[in-house]
C-alpha cells in the first residue's frame, strides 16, 4: 500500500458518494486540526481519466480545502464500482459522525448495485441484519414523511428506533404512520410509551377508535397506563354524549311539559312532608288514592316508552 501526495484539483467526488452533508463547525475543527498536526489518515482514491475519483475521504478533502491546502495524502487503488461502493460503505460505517440517513442510503445503494438480499449484504459488510433492516425501514419512512424524533434539551434529532418501530409496527397507510410519528413528536414519547400507543392503535376496529387513540394524550404517570387513559377518555366522551342527548330531549314540548309536572309534583311532596301534622285522616286517604292513580299512570307510561 503506497501513500501518495495528490493534487486536490485532480480529485473528483464519487458518483455514489454517501456523504452529502458536513457539519460546518466540525469541518472547521477538522481544518484547524489539519493545520496544526497535518493529515494523519490518508484518503482512498481510484484512477478516473486524467485524475482520481474519491472512494472515501470526502470530508478530509473538504477540510483540507478549507485549511488552504492544495494537496492531500491518498492511497491510489484501481477498483470497480462494486468494490469502491463497498469500501465507501465500510469507511462510513466505522465513523461516528456520519448521519444515520446517509448510512442508510449507503446500504440502499449497495443493495441496488449488488442485487442481493439484506441478509447477504449484512454478511458482506459485517453489520447485523437487524441494523441494516432498521436503517432501510427508517429511510423508506423518511421518504414518506414518517419522522419520529428524539428530543434532548429542546433539540430534536432523528430517532431511528422510534421511526423504525412506527414503520414496521403500525398497521395502516403511510398517512397513518405519519400521524403516529407526529403524535410521538408532539408528546415527546419514549419508545416504551410509543409501543403502548401503537398496541392500542392496532387493536382499534374503526376509524373513530383510531382517531381517539391519536387524540388521547399519554398520561406519562407511573402506575397509570395509556390504555387506562384511553378508557377514561372514552367514558367521559360517552357521558358527554348522553348529556347532549338529554339536553336535546328537553327541548321537545312534550318532554318540557312532563319535566315541569314532575318538578311541581316533587315540590308538592316536599311541602307535604314539612306540614304532615296538619293533614286530617280524610286528607291522608285522599292523597293515598291520588298517589296510587299517579303511580299507575307513570308505570303505564314507562311501559309505552319501553315498547
MIDOSE-1310 file (N, C-alpha, C; in nm, 2 decimals, decimal comma, always signed):
residues 307
xxxx	+0,09/-0,12/+0,00/+0,00/+0,00/+0,00/+0,09/+0,12/+0,00; +0,08/+0,20/-0,10/+0,16/+0,32/-0,12/+0,08/+0,45/-0,10; +0,12/+0,54/-0,01/+0,05/+0,66/+0,01/+0,12/+0,77/-0,07; +0,04/+0,84/-0,15/+0,09/+0,94/-0,24/+0,03/+1,08/-0,21
xxxx	+0,11/+1,18/-0,25/+0,06/+1,32/-0,24/-0,02/+1,35/-0,37; -0,14/+1,39/-0,35/-0,23/+1,41/-0,46/-0,28/+1,56/-0,47; -0,28/+1,61/-0,59/-0,34/+1,75/-0,60/-0,49/+1,75/-0,58; -0,54/+1,84/-0,50/-0,68/+1,85/-0,47/-0,76/+1,88/-0,60
xxxx	-0,69/+1,95/-0,69/-0,76/+1,98/-0,82/-0,78/+1,86/-0,91; -0,70/+1,75/-0,88/-0,72/+1,63/-0,96/-0,82/+1,53/-0,91; -0,88/+1,57/-0,80/-0,98/+1,48/-0,73/-1,12/+1,52/-0,76; -1,20/+1,41/-0,79/-1,34/+1,43/-0,82/-1,42/+1,35/-0,71
xxxx	-1,54/+1,40/-0,67/-1,62/+1,32/-0,58/-1,68/+1,19/-0,64; -1,70/+1,10/-0,56/-1,76/+0,97/-0,61/-1,90/+0,99/-0,66; -1,93/+0,93/-0,77/-2,07/+0,94/-0,82/-2,17/+0,87/-0,73; -2,12/+0,78/-0,64/-2,21/+0,72/-0,54/-2,18/+0,77/-0,40
xxxx	-2,13/+0,89/-0,39/-2,09/+0,95/-0,26/-2,21/+0,94/-0,17; -2,18/+0,88/-0,05/-2,29/+0,87/+0,05/-2,30/+1,00/+0,13; -2,18/+1,05/+0,17/-2,18/+1,18/+0,25/-2,23/+1,30/+0,16; -2,34/+1,35/+0,20/-2,39/+1,47/+0,12/-2,38/+1,60/+0,21
xxxx	-2,38/+1,58/+0,34/-2,38/+1,70/+0,43/-2,26/+1,69/+0,52; -2,20/+1,80/+0,56/-2,10/+1,81/+0,66/-2,13/+1,92/+0,76; -2,12/+1,89/+0,88/-2,14/+1,98/+0,99/-2,03/+2,09/+0,98; -2,08/+2,22/+0,96/-1,98/+2,33/+0,94/-1,88/+2,35/+1,05
xxxx	-1,94/+2,34/+1,18/-1,85/+2,36/+1,29/-1,74/+2,25/+1,30; -1,79/+2,12/+1,28/-1,70/+2,01/+1,28/-1,59/+2,02/+1,17; -1,64/+2,06/+1,05/-1,55/+2,08/+0,94/-1,44/+2,18/+0,97; -1,48/+2,29/+1,04/-1,38/+2,40/+1,08/-1,28/+2,34/+1,18
xxxx	-1,33/+2,26/+1,27/-1,25/+2,20/+1,37/-1,14/+2,10/+1,31; -1,19/+2,03/+1,21/-1,10/+1,94/+1,13/-1,00/+2,02/+1,06; -1,04/+2,13/+1,00/-0,94/+2,21/+0,92/-0,83/+2,27/+1,02; -0,88/+2,31/+1,14/-0,78/+2,36/+1,24/-0,68/+2,25/+1,28
xxxx	-0,74/+2,13/+1,29/-0,65/+2,01/+1,33/-0,55/+1,98/+1,22; -0,60/+1,99/+1,09/-0,50/+1,96/+0,98/-0,39/+2,07/+0,98; -0,43/+2,19/+1,00/-0,33/+2,30/+1,00/-0,22/+2,27/+1,11; -0,27/+2,23/+1,23/-0,18/+2,21/+1,35/-0,10/+2,08/+1,34
xxxx	-0,16/+1,97/+1,30/-0,10/+1,84/+1,31/-0,07/+1,78/+1,17; -0,13/+1,83/+1,06/-0,11/+1,77/+0,93/-0,21/+1,66/+0,92; -0,22/+1,60/+0,80/-0,31/+1,49/+0,77/-0,26/+1,36/+0,82; -0,33/+1,30/+0,92/-0,28/+1,17/+0,98/-0,33/+1,05/+0,91
xxxx	-0,45/+1,06/+0,85/-0,52/+0,94/+0,78/-0,54/+0,98/+0,64; -0,48/+0,89/+0,55/-0,49/+0,92/+0,40/-0,63/+0,89/+0,35; -0,67/+0,95/+0,24/-0,79/+0,92/+0,18/-0,77/+0,80/+0,08; -0,88/+0,75/+0,02/-0,87/+0,64/-0,07/-0,93/+0,69/-0,21
xxxx	-0,85/+0,67/-0,32/-0,90/+0,71/-0,45/-0,88/+0,60/-0,55; -0,94/+0,62/-0,67/-0,92/+0,52/-0,78/-0,90/+0,61/-0,90; -0,82/+0,56/-1,00/-0,79/+0,64/-1,12/-0,92/+0,66/-1,19; -0,93/+0,79/-1,25/-1,05/+0,83/-1,32/-1,01/+0,93/-1,43
xxxx	-0,99/+0,88/-1,55/-0,94/+0,96/-1,66/-0,81/+1,02/-1,63; -0,80/+1,15/-1,63/-0,67/+1,22/-1,60/-0,65/+1,25/-1,46; -0,75/+1,22/-1,38/-0,75/+1,24/-1,23/-0,79/+1,12/-1,15; -0,85/+1,15/-1,04/-0,89/+1,04/-0,95/-1,03/+1,07/-0,89
xxxx	-1,10/+0,96/-0,86/-1,23/+0,96/-0,80/-1,21/+0,92/-0,66; -1,27/+1,00/-0,57/-1,26/+0,97/-0,42/-1,35/+0,86/-0,39; -1,28/+0,75/-0,33/-1,36/+0,64/-0,28/-1,41/+0,67/-0,14; -1,32/+0,71/-0,05/-1,37/+0,77/+0,08/-1,27/+0,87/+0,12
xxxx	-1,32/+0,97/+0,20/-1,23/+1,08/+0,25/-1,28/+1,21/+0,20; -1,41/+1,22/+0,15/-1,46/+1,34/+0,10/-1,46/+1,46/+0,21; -1,48/+1,42/+0,33/-1,48/+1,52/+0,44/-1,34/+1,57/+0,46; -1,24/+1,48/+0,46/-1,10/+1,53/+0,47/-1,05/+1,62/+0,36
xxxx	-1,10/+1,59/+0,24/-1,07/+1,68/+0,13/-1,13/+1,81/+0,14; -1,26/+1,82/+0,19/-1,33/+1,94/+0,21/-1,26/+2,03/+0,32; -1,21/+1,96/+0,43/-1,14/+2,03/+0,53/-1,01/+2,08/+0,49; -0,94/+2,00/+0,40/-0,81/+2,04/+0,35/-0,82/+2,17/+0,27
xxxx	-0,93/+2,17/+0,18/-0,95/+2,29/+0,10/-0,97/+2,41/+0,20; -1,05/+2,39/+0,30/-1,08/+2,50/+0,40/-0,96/+2,54/+0,47; -0,86/+2,45/+0,49/-0,74/+2,48/+0,56/-0,64/+2,55/+0,47; -0,67/+2,56/+0,34/-0,58/+2,62/+0,24/-0,48/+2,53/+0,18
xxxx	-0,50/+2,40/+0,20/-0,40/+2,31/+0,13/-0,44/+2,29/-0,01; -0,33/+2,25/-0,09/-0,35/+2,23/-0,23/-0,34/+2,08/-0,26; -0,28/+2,00/-0,17/-0,26/+1,86/-0,18/-0,31/+1,78/-0,06; -0,34/+1,65/-0,08/-0,38/+1,56/+0,03/-0,30/+1,43/+0,01
xxxx	-0,29/+1,36/+0,12/-0,23/+1,23/+0,11/-0,34/+1,12/+0,08; -0,31/+1,04/-0,02/-0,41/+0,94/-0,06/-0,35/+0,81/-0,10; -0,43/+0,70/-0,09/-0,40/+0,57/-0,14/-0,47/+0,55/-0,27; -0,39/+0,52/-0,38/-0,45/+0,50/-0,51/-0,47/+0,35/-0,53
xxxx	-0,59/+0,31/-0,56/-0,61/+0,17/-0,58/-0,72/+0,15/-0,69; -0,69/+0,08/-0,79/-0,78/+0,05/-0,90/-0,89/-0,04/-0,86; -1,01/+0,00/-0,86/-1,12/-0,09/-0,81/-1,25/-0,06/-0,89; -1,33/-0,17/-0,91/-1,45/-0,15/-0,99/-1,56/-0,08/-0,90
xxxx	-1,67/-0,05/-0,96/-1,78/+0,03/-0,89/-1,83/-0,04/-0,76; -1,84/-0,18/-0,78/-1,89/-0,25/-0,66/-1,80/-0,25/-0,55; -1,67/-0,27/-0,57/-1,57/-0,28/-0,47/-1,56/-0,14/-0,41; -1,56/-0,03/-0,49/-1,55/+0,11/-0,44/-1,66/+0,14/-0,35
xxxx	-1,78/+0,10/-0,38/-1,90/+0,13/-0,30/-1,90/+0,05/-0,17; -1,85/-0,07/-0,17/-1,84/-0,15/-0,05/-1,74/-0,08/+0,04; -1,62/-0,04/-0,01/-1,52/+0,03/+0,07/-1,57/+0,16/+0,13; -1,65/+0,23/+0,05/-1,70/+0,36/+0,09/-1,80/+0,33/+0,21
xxxx	-1,88/+0,23/+0,20/-1,98/+0,20/+0,30/-1,91/+0,15/+0,43; -1,81/+0,07/+0,41/-1,73/+0,02/+0,53/-1,66/+0,14/+0,60; -1,61/+0,23/+0,53/-1,54/+0,35/+0,59/-1,64/+0,43/+0,66; -1,76/+0,46/+0,61/-1,86/+0,54/+0,67/-1,92/+0,47/+0,79
xxxx	-1,92/+0,33/+0,79/-1,98/+0,25/+0,90/-1,89/+0,27/+1,02; -1,76/+0,28/+0,99/-1,66/+0,29/+1,10/-1,66/+0,43/+1,17; -1,72/+0,53/+1,10/-1,71/+0,67/+1,15/-1,84/+0,70/+1,23; -1,83/+0,77/+1,34/-1,94/+0,81/+1,42/-2,01/+0,93/+1,37
xxxx	-1,95/+1,01/+1,29/-2,00/+1,14/+1,25/-2,09/+1,14/+1,13; -2,11/+1,02/+1,07/-2,19/+1,01/+0,95/-2,34/+1,01/+0,99; -2,42/+1,10/+0,93/-2,56/+1,10/+0,97/-2,63/+0,97/+0,94; -2,72/+0,93/+1,02/-2,78/+0,80/+1,01/-2,85/+0,77/+0,88
xxxx	-2,92/+0,87/+0,82/-2,98/+0,86/+0,69/-2,89/+0,84/+0,58; -2,77/+0,90/+0,59/-2,67/+0,88/+0,49/-2,61/+0,74/+0,49; -2,60/+0,68/+0,61/-2,56/+0,54/+0,62/-2,66/+0,45/+0,56; -2,79/+0,48/+0,59/-2,90/+0,41/+0,53/-2,90/+0,41/+0,38
xxxx	-2,87/+0,53/+0,33/-2,87/+0,54/+0,18/-2,75/+0,46/+0,12; -2,64/+0,45/+0,20/-2,53/+0,37/+0,16/-2,57/+0,22/+0,15; -2,65/+0,17/+0,25/-2,70/+0,04/+0,24/-2,79/+0,02/+0,12; -2,87/+0,11/+0,09/-2,97/+0,10/-0,02/-2,89/+0,10/-0,15
xxxx	-2,79/+0,19/-0,16/-2,70/+0,19/-0,28/-2,64/+0,06/-0,31; -2,59/+0,00/-0,20/-2,52/-0,13/-0,21/-2,62/-0,24/-0,26; -2,74/-0,24/-0,20/-2,84/-0,34/-0,24/-2,87/-0,32/-0,39; -2,89/-0,20/-0,43/-2,92/-0,17/-0,57/-2,81/-0,22/-0,66
xxxx	-2,68/-0,19/-0,62/-2,57/-0,23/-0,70/-2,54/-0,38/-0,70; -2,55/-0,44/-0,59/-2,52/-0,59/-0,58/-2,64/-0,68/-0,61; -2,76/-0,62/-0,60/-2,88/-0,71/-0,63/-2,89/-0,83/-0,54; -2,85/-0,81/-0,41/-2,85/-0,93/-0,32/-2,96/-0,90/-0,21
xxxx	-2,97/-1,00/-0,12/-3,07/-0,98/-0,01/-3,00/-0,90/+0,10; -3,09/-0,85/+0,19/-3,04/-0,78/+0,30/-2,95/-0,87/+0,39; -2,99/-0,99/+0,40/-2,91/-1,09/+0,48/-2,76/-1,10/+0,42; -2,75/-1,12/+0,29/-2,62/-1,13/+0,23/-2,54/-1,00/+0,24
xxxx	-2,61/-0,89/+0,23/-2,54/-0,76/+0,24/-2,49/-0,74/+0,38; -2,56/-0,78/+0,48/-2,52/-0,76/+0,62/-2,39/-0,85/+0,64; -2,39/-0,97/+0,58/-2,27/-1,05/+0,59/-2,15/-0,99/+0,52; -2,18/-0,93/+0,41/-2,07/-0,87/+0,32/-2,00/-0,75/+0,39
xxxx	-2,08/-0,67/+0,46/-2,02/-0,55/+0,53/-2,00/-0,57/+0,68; -2,04/-0,68/+0,73/-2,02/-0,71/+0,87/-2,11/-0,63/+0,97; -2,23/-0,60/+0,92/-2,32/-0,52/+1,00/-2,44/-0,61/+1,03; -2,49/-0,62/+1,16/-2,60/-0,70/+1,19/-2,72/-0,68/+1,10
xxxx	-2,79/-0,79/+1,07/-2,90/-0,79/+0,98/-3,01/-0,69/+1,03; -3,04/-0,70/+1,16/-3,14/-0,61/+1,21/-3,10/-0,46/+1,20; -2,98/-0,43/+1,21/-2,93/-0,29/+1,20/-2,95/-0,24/+1,06; -2,92/-0,32/+0,96/-2,94/-0,28/+0,82/-3,09/-0,27/+0,79
xxxx	-3,17/-0,37/+0,84/-3,31/-0,37/+0,81/-3,38/-0,24/+0,87; -3,34/-0,21/+1,00/-3,40/-0,09/+1,06/-3,36/+0,03/+0,98; -3,24/+0,04/+0,94/-3,19/+0,16/+0,86/-3,27/+0,18/+0,73; -3,30/+0,07/+0,66/-3,37/+0,07/+0,54/-3,52/+0,11/+0,57
xxxx	-3,58/+0,06/+0,68/-3,71/+0,10/+0,71/-3,72/+0,25/+0,75; -3,62/+0,30/+0,82/-3,62/+0,44/+0,85/-3,61/+0,52/+0,72; -3,52/+0,48/+0,63/-3,51/+0,55/+0,51/-3,64/+0,55/+0,43; -3,71/+0,44/+0,42/-3,83/+0,43/+0,35/-3,94/+0,52/+0,42
xxxx	-3,94/+0,52/+0,55/-4,03/+0,60/+0,63/-4,01/+0,75/+0,60; -3,88/+0,79/+0,60/-3,84/+0,93/+0,58/-3,89/+0,98/+0,45; -3,88/+0,89/+0,34/-3,93/+0,93/+0,21/-4,08/+0,96/+0,21; -4,15/+0,90/+0,30/-4,30/+0,92/+0,31/-4,34/+1,02/+0,42
xxxx	-4,24/+1,08/+0,48/-4,27/+1,19/+0,58/-4,28/+1,13/+0,72; -4,25/+1,00/+0,74/-4,26/+0,94/+0,87/-4,13/+0,96/+0,95; -4,13/+1,06/+1,03/-4,00/+1,10/+1,10/-4,03/+1,12/+1,25; -3,99/+1,02/+1,33/-4,00/+1,04/+1,47/-3,87/+1,09/+1,53
xxxx	-3,88/+1,18/+1,62/-3,76/+1,25/+1,68/-3,73/+1,21/+1,82; -3,61/+1,23/+1,86/-3,57/+1,22/+2,00/-3,53/+1,36/+2,05; -3,60/+1,41/+2,15/-3,58/+1,55/+2,19/-3,50/+1,55/+2,32; -3,38/+1,61/+2,32/-3,30/+1,63/+2,44/-3,26/+1,77/+2,45
xxxx	-3,29/+1,83/+2,56/-3,26/+1,97/+2,59/-3,31/+2,06/+2,48; -3,44/+2,04/+2,44/-3,51/+2,12/+2,34/-3,45/+2,11/+2,20; -3,36/+2,01/+2,18/-3,30/+1,99/+2,05/-3,35/+1,85/+1,99; -3,41/+1,85/+1,88/-3,47/+1,73/+1,82/-3,38/+1,67/+1,71
xxxx	-3,35/+1,54/+1,73/-3,28/+1,47/+1,63/-3,36/+1,34/+1,59; -3,33/+1,29/+1,47/-3,40/+1,17/+1,42/-3,38/+1,05/+1,52; -3,49/+0,99/+1,56/-3,48/+0,87/+1,64/-3,51/+0,75/+1,55; -3,40/+0,68/+1,52/-3,41/+0,57/+1,43/-3,50/+0,46/+1,49
xxxx	-3,48/+0,44/+1,62/-3,56/+0,34/+1,69/-3,71/+0,36/+1,68; -3,75/+0,48/+1,72/-3,90/+0,52/+1,71/-3,95/+0,51/+1,57; -3,87/+0,57/+1,48/-3,92/+0,57/+1,34/-3,93/+0,43/+1,28; -3,84/+0,34/+1,31/-3,84/+0,20/+1,26/-3,96/+0,13/+1,32
xxxx	-3,98/+0,16/+1,45/-4,10/+0,10/+1,53/-4,23/+0,13/+1,46; -4,24/+0,26/+1,42/-4,37/+0,31/+1,36/-4,38/+0,25/+1,22; -4,28/+0,25/+1,14/-4,28/+0,20/+1,00/-4,32/+0,05/+1,00; -4,26/-0,03/+1,09/-4,28/-0,17/+1,09/-4,41/-0,21/+1,17
xxxx	-4,44/-0,15/+1,28/-4,55/-0,20/+1,37/-4,69/-0,14/+1,34; -4,69/-0,01/+1,30/-4,83/+0,05/+1,28/-4,90/-0,01/+1,16; -5,02/-0,07/+1,19/-5,09/-0,13/+1,08/-5,18/-0,02/+1,01; -5,14/+0,01/+0,89/-5,22/+0,11/+0,82/-5,14/+0,18/+0,71
xxxx	-5,19/+0,28/+0,65/-5,13/+0,35/+0,54/-5,01/+0,44/+0,59; -4,94/+0,49/+0,49/-4,82/+0,58/+0,53/-4,88/+0,71/+0,60; -4,99/+0,75/+0,56/-5,05/+0,87/+0,63/-5,08/+0,84/+0,78; -5,13/+0,71/+0,81/-5,15/+0,67/+0,95/-5,02/+0,67/+1,02
xxxx	-4,92/+0,61/+0,96/-4,78/+0,61/+1,02/-4,73/+0,75/+1,05; -4,75/+0,84/+0,96/-4,71/+0,98/+0,97/-4,78/+1,04/+1,09; -4,91/+1,01/+1,11/-4,99/+1,07/+1,22/-4,93/+1,02/+1,35; -4,89/+0,89/+1,35/-4,83/+0,83/+1,47/-4,70/+0,90/+1,51
xxxx	-4,62/+0,92/+1,40/-4,49/+0,99/+1,42/-4,51/+1,13/+1,48; -4,61/+1,20/+1,42/-4,64/+1,34/+1,47/-4,68/+1,34/+1,61; -4,76/+1,24/+1,65/-4,81/+1,22/+1,79/-4,68/+1,20/+1,88; -4,60/+1,11/+1,84/-4,48/+1,08/+1,92/-4,39/+1,21/+1,94
xxxx	-4,38/+1,29/+1,83/-4,30/+1,41/+1,84/-4,37/+1,52/+1,93; -4,50/+1,54/+1,91/-4,57/+1,64/+1,99/-4,57/+1,61/+2,14; -4,59/+1,48/+2,17/-4,59/+1,44/+2,31/-4,46/+1,40/+2,37; -4,35/+1,40/+2,28/-4,22/+1,35/+2,32/-4,22/+1,22/+2,39
xxxx	-4,28/+1,12/+2,32/-4,30/+0,99/+2,38/-4,17/+0,91/+2,38; -4,15/+0,83/+2,49/-4,03/+0,74/+2,49/-4,07/+0,62/+2,40; -3,97/+0,54/+2,37/-4,00/+0,42/+2,29/-4,10/+0,33/+2,35; -4,09/+0,31/+2,49/-4,18/+0,23/+2,56/-4,33/+0,28/+2,55
xxxx	-4,34/+0,41/+2,57/-4,47/+0,48/+2,56/-4,53/+0,47/+2,42; -4,44/+0,48/+2,32/-4,48/+0,47/+2,19/-4,54/+0,33/+2,16; -4,48/+0,23/+2,21/-4,52/+0,10/+2,19/-4,66/+0,08/+2,25; -4,69/+0,14/+2,36/-4,82/+0,13/+2,43/-4,93/+0,19/+2,33
xxxx	-4,90/+0,30/+2,28/-4,99/+0,37/+2,19/-5,01/+0,29/+2,06; -4,91/+0,23/+2,00/-4,92/+0,15/+1,88/-5,00/+0,03/+1,91; -4,98/-0,03/+2,02/-5,06/-0,15/+2,06/-5,21/-0,12/+2,06; -5,25/-0,01/+2,12/-5,39/+0,03/+2,13/-5,44/+0,07/+1,99
xxxx	-5,36/+0,13/+1,91/-5,40/+0,17/+1,77/-5,43/+0,05/+1,69; -5,34/-0,05/+1,70/-5,36/-0,17/+1,61/-5,48/-0,25/+1,66; -5,53/-0,23/+1,78/-5,65/-0,30/+1,84/-5,78/-0,23/+1,79; -5,77/-0,11/+1,75/-5,89/-0,03/+1,71/-5,96/-0,10/+1,59
xxxx	-6,09/-0,11/+1,60/-6,17/-0,17/+1,50/-6,24/-0,08/+1,40; -6,23/+0,05/+1,43/-6,29/+0,15/+1,34/-6,21/+0,28/+1,34; -6,23/+0,36/+1,24/-6,16/+0,48/+1,22/-6,18/+0,58/+1,34; -6,30/+0,57/+1,40/-6,33/+0,65/+1,51/-6,24/+0,62/+1,63
xxxx	-6,22/+0,49/+1,65/-6,14/+0,44/+1,76/-5,99/+0,47/+1,74; -5,95/+0,46/+1,61/-5,81/+0,50/+1,58/-5,79/+0,65/+1,61; -5,89/+0,73/+1,57/-5,88/+0,88/+1,59/-5,87/+0,91/+1,74; -5,94/+0,83/+1,82/-5,94/+0,85/+1,96/-5,80/+0,82/+2,02
xxxx	-5,74/+0,72/+1,97/-5,60/+0,68/+2,01/-5,51/+0,79/+1,98; -5,52/+0,85/+1,86/-5,42/+0,96/+1,83/-5,45/+1,08/+1,91; -5,58/+1,11/+1,94/-5,61/+1,23/+2,01/-5,58/+1,23/+2,16; -5,59/+1,11/+2,21/-5,57/+1,09/+2,36/-5,42/+1,10/+2,40
xxxx	-5,39/+1,19/+2,48/-5,25/+1,21/+2,53/-5,21/+1,10/+2,62; -5,08/+1,06/+2,61/-5,03/+0,96/+2,70/-5,01/+1,03/+2,84; -5,06/+0,96/+2,95/-5,06/+1,02/+3,08/-4,91/+1,04/+3,13; -4,82/+0,95/+3,09/-4,69/+0,95/+3,14/-4,68/+0,95/+3,29
xxxx	-4,77/+0,87/+3,36/-4,77/+0,86/+3,50/-4,74/+0,72/+3,54; -4,66/+0,71/+3,65/-4,63/+0,58/+3,70/-4,75/+0,51/+3,75; -4,77/+0,38/+3,71/-4,89/+0,31/+3,76/-5,02/+0,34/+3,68; -5,01/+0,42/+3,58/-5,13/+0,46/+3,51/-5,10/+0,45/+3,36
xxxx	-5,16/+0,35/+3,29/-5,12/+0,32/+3,15/-5,20/+0,40/+3,05; -5,15/+0,40/+2,93/-5,22/+0,47/+2,82/-5,35/+0,40/+2,80; -5,36/+0,27/+2,82/-5,49/+0,20/+2,80/-5,59/+0,25/+2,90; -5,55/+0,27/+3,02/-5,64/+0,33/+3,12/-5,69/+0,47/+3,09
xxxx	-5,59/+0,55/+3,04/-5,62/+0,68/+3,00/-5,73/+0,68/+2,88; -5,71/+0,59/+2,79/-5,80/+0,58/+2,68/-5,94/+0,54/+2,72; -5,95/+0,45/+2,82/-6,08/+0,41/+2,87/-6,15/+0,52/+2,95; -6,07/+0,59/+3,02/-6,12/+0,71/+3,10/-6,17/+0,81/+3,00
xxxx	-6,10/+0,84/+2,90/-6,14/+0,94/+2,80/-6,27/+0,89/+2,73; -6,28/+0,76/+2,70/-6,40/+0,71/+2,63/-6,52/+0,72/+2,72; -6,50/+0,70/+2,85/-6,61/+0,71/+2,95/-6,66/+0,85/+2,95; -6,57/+0,95/+2,96/-6,61/+1,09/+2,96/-6,68/+1,13/+2,84
xxxx	-6,63/+1,08/+2,72/-6,69/+1,11/+2,59/-6,83/+1,06/+2,59; -6,85/+0,93/+2,63/-6,99/+0,87/+2,63/-7,08/+0,95/+2,72; -7,03/+1,00/+2,84/-7,11/+1,07/+2,93/-7,15/+1,21/+2,87; -7,06/+1,27/+2,80/-7,09/+1,40/+2,73/-7,20/+1,38/+2,63
xxxx	-7,19/+1,26/+2,56/-7,29/+1,24/+2,45/-7,43/+1,22/+2,51; -7,43/+1,14/+2,63/-7,56/+1,12/+2,70/-7,62/+1,26/+2,74; -7,53/+1,34/+2,79/-7,58/+1,47/+2,84/-7,63/+1,56/+2,73; -7,56/+1,55/+2,61/-7,60/+1,62/+2,49/-7,74/+1,57/+2,45
xxxx	-7,75/+1,44/+2,45/-7,88/+1,38/+2,41/-7,99/+1,42/+2,50; -7,96/+1,42/+2,63/-8,06/+1,46/+2,73/-8,10/+1,61/+2,71; -8,00/+1,69/+2,68/-8,03/+1,83/+2,65/-8,12/+1,85/+2,53; -8,10/+1,77/+2,43/-8,18/+1,77/+2,31/-8,32/+1,73/+2,34
xxxx	-8,34/+1,63/+2,42/-8,47/+1,58/+2,45/-8,55/+1,68/+2,53; -8,49/+1,76/+2,62/-8,56/+1,85/+2,70/-8,61/+1,97/+2,62; -8,56/+1,98/+2,49/-8,61/+2,09/+2,40/-8,75/+2,05/+2,34; -8,78/+1,93/+2,35/-8,91/+1,88/+2,29/-9,03/+1,93/+2,38
xxxx	-9,14/+1,98/+2,32/-9,25/+2,04/+2,41/-9,31/+1,93/+2,50; -9,33/+1,81/+2,46/-9,39/+1,71/+2,55/-9,30/+1,68/+2,67; -9,17/+1,67/+2,64/-9,07/+1,65/+2,75/-9,06/+1,76/+2,84; -9,07/+1,88/+2,79/-9,07/+2,00/+2,87/-9,19/+2,00/+2,97
xxxx	-9,31/+1,98/+2,92/-9,43/+1,98/+3,00/-9,42/+1,87/+3,11; -9,37/+1,75/+3,07/-9,36/+1,64/+3,16/-9,26/+1,67/+3,27; -9,15/+1,74/+3,23/-9,05/+1,77/+3,33/-9,10/+1,88/+3,43; -9,18/+1,97/+3,38/-9,24/+2,07/+3,47/-9,34/+2,01/+3,56
xxxx	-9,42/+1,91/+3,52/-9,52/+1,85/+3,60/-9,45/+1,77/+3,71; -9,34/+1,69/+3,67/-9,27/+1,61/+3,77/-9,20/+1,70/+3,88; -9,15/+1,81/+3,83/-9,09/+1,91/+3,92/-9,19/+1,96/+4,02; -9,31/+2,00/+3,97/-9,42/+2,05/+4,06/-9,46/+1,94/+4,16
xxxx	-9,47/+1,82/+4,11/-9,51/+1,71/+4,19/-9,41/+1,68/+4,30; -9,28/+1,69/+4,27/-9,18/+1,67/+4,37/-9,18/+1,78/+4,47; -9,20/+1,90/+4,43/-9,20/+2,01/+4,52/-9,33/+2,00/+4,62; -9,44/+1,95/+4,56/-9,56/+1,94/+4,65/-9,54/+1,83/+4,75
xxxx	-9,47/+1,73/+4,72/-9,44/+1,62/+4,81/-9,35/+1,67/+4,92; -9,25/+1,75/+4,89/-9,16/+1,81/+4,99/-9,23/+1,90/+5,08; -9,33/+1,98/+5,03/-9,40/+2,07/+5,11/-9,49/+1,99/+5,21; -9,56/+1,88/+5,15/-9,64/+1,80/+5,24/-9,57/+1,73/+5,35
xxxx	-9,44/+1,69/+5,32/-9,36/+1,63/+5,43/-9,33/+1,73/+5,54; -9,32/+1,86/+5,50/-9,29/+1,96/+5,61/-9,41/+1,99/+5,70; -9,53/+1,97/+5,64/-9,65/+2,00/+5,71/-9,74/+1,88/+5,74; -9,68/+1,76/+5,75/-9,76/+1,64/+5,76/-9,85/+1,64/+5,89
xxxx	-9,82/+1,71/+5,99/-9,90/+1,71/+6,11/-10,03/+1,78/+6,09; -10,05/+1,86/+5,99/-10,17/+1,93/+5,96/-10,27/+1,85/+5,88; -10,23/+1,73/+5,83/-10,32/+1,65/+5,75/-10,42/+1,58/+5,83; -10,55/+1,59/+5,79/-10,66/+1,51/+5,86/-10,65/+1,37/+5,81
xxxx	-10,71/+1,27/+5,88/-10,72/+1,13/+5,82/-10,79/+1,13/+5,68; -10,89/+1,21/+5,66/-10,96/+1,21/+5,53/-10,86/+1,26/+5,42; -10,78/+1,37/+5,46/-10,69/+1,42/+5,36/-10,58/+1,32/+5,32; -10,54/+1,24/+5,43/-10,43/+1,14/+5,40/-10,49/+1,03/+5,31
xxxx	-10,61/+0,99/+5,33/-10,68/+0,89/+5,25/-10,69/+0,94/+5,11; -10,72/+1,07/+5,09/-10,74/+1,13/+4,96/-10,60/+1,13/+4,88; -10,50/+1,17/+4,96/-10,36/+1,17/+4,90/-10,32/+1,03/+4,85; -10,34/+0,93/+4,94/-10,30/+0,80/+4,91/-10,37/+0,75/+4,78
xxxx	-10,50/+0,78/+4,77/-10,58/+0,75/+4,65/-10,52/+0,81/+4,52; -10,49/+0,94/+4,53/-10,43/+1,01/+4,42/-10,29/+0,96/+4,38; -10,22/+0,93/+4,49/-10,08/+0,88/+4,47/-10,08/+0,75/+4,39; -10,18/+0,66/+4,43/-10,19/+0,53/+4,36/-10,23/+0,55/+4,21
xxxx	-10,32/+0,65/+4,18/-10,35/+0,68/+4,04/-10,23/+0,73/+3,96; -10,16/+0,82/+4,02/-10,04/+0,88/+3,96/-9,93/+0,77/+3,93; -9,91/+0,69/+4,03/-9,81/+0,58/+4,02/-9,85/+0,49/+3,91; -9,98/+0,45/+3,90/-10,03/+0,36/+3,79/-10,00/+0,42/+3,66
xxxx	-10,03/+0,56/+3,64/-10,01/+0,62/+3,51/-9,86/+0,63/+3,47; -9,78/+0,65/+3,57/-9,63/+0,65/+3,55/-9,58/+0,52/+3,50; -9,63/+0,41/+3,56/-9,59/+0,28/+3,52/-9,64/+0,25/+3,38; -9,76/+0,29/+3,35/-9,82/+0,27/+3,21/-9,73/+0,35/+3,11
xxxx	-9,69/+0,47/+3,15/-9,60/+0,55/+3,06/-9,47/+0,48/+3,03; -9,41/+0,43/+3,14/-9,28/+0,35/+3,12/-9,30/+0,24/+3,03; -9,41/+0,17/+3,04/-9,44/+0,05/+2,95/-9,45/+0,10/+2,81; -9,51/+0,21/+2,78/-9,52/+0,26/+2,64/-9,39/+0,30/+2,59
xxx	-9,31/+0,37/+2,67/-9,18/+0,42/+2,63/-9,08/+0,31/+2,60; -9,10/+0,20/+2,67/-9,01/+0,08/+2,65/-9,05/-0,01/+2,54; -9,17/+0,00/+2,49/-9,21/-0,09/+2,38/-9,14/-0,06/+2,25
